């Protein structure tokens, strides 16, 4: 029984390591909630103002993008993080990060998407597109219509990418797009959570199998 006990102990030890909770690390995104901004030089009512960019730490392409401080005329509650959001009318807002992919890691990109009270009445319903890249390689994307979000609120939209042992080259980058007027973005987050390595799972299976074999022989 001594051999069986040793194998069972080793198997349980490996199981403990491979099933232990993995903690997510937050990857740094500059101006992730768009609170850094240039002057808001266009009023849009009491407590409401916006600009036509640029958005600090972000690159804008096509269409029109900028910073916006909405009021209760547009949203029923405060914006998700701070008092400002980024808006895009038919263009993209992007940022290349200082991090690159790590092997065997689950990446989760989350963005708060808003739906103004007046989206339908002012014909502002549009399709948003959120993408995560490593260099020029698209890792994953998610798309949808802001008209499906409860009017006057924000909704978190998320996508995942589990990396393997072989990694695309290049730094991670985030692209937020509006395929028409108007998408409103806030509180951009990217986390990295380690995944169990295939070798550990193989060792666990082998250990359990061997322990079972020895136990049955005895």
FENCORDA-V906632 format. One record per run of one state. SS is the DSSP state (@ for helix, = for strand, . for the rest). FROM is the first residue (numbers start at 1). LEN is the number of residues. Records with the same first field share a line. If there is no record, write none. Layout:
SS: FROM-LEN  FROM-LEN
//
This chain:
.: 1-1  20-4  27-15  44-5  51-8  62-2  70-15  90-2  101-4  116-11  135-2  149-4  163-8  179-4  195-3  218-1
@: 2-18  146-3  198-20
=: 24-3  42-2  49-2  59-3  64-6  85-5  92-9  105-11  127-8  137-9  153-10  171-8  183-12
//
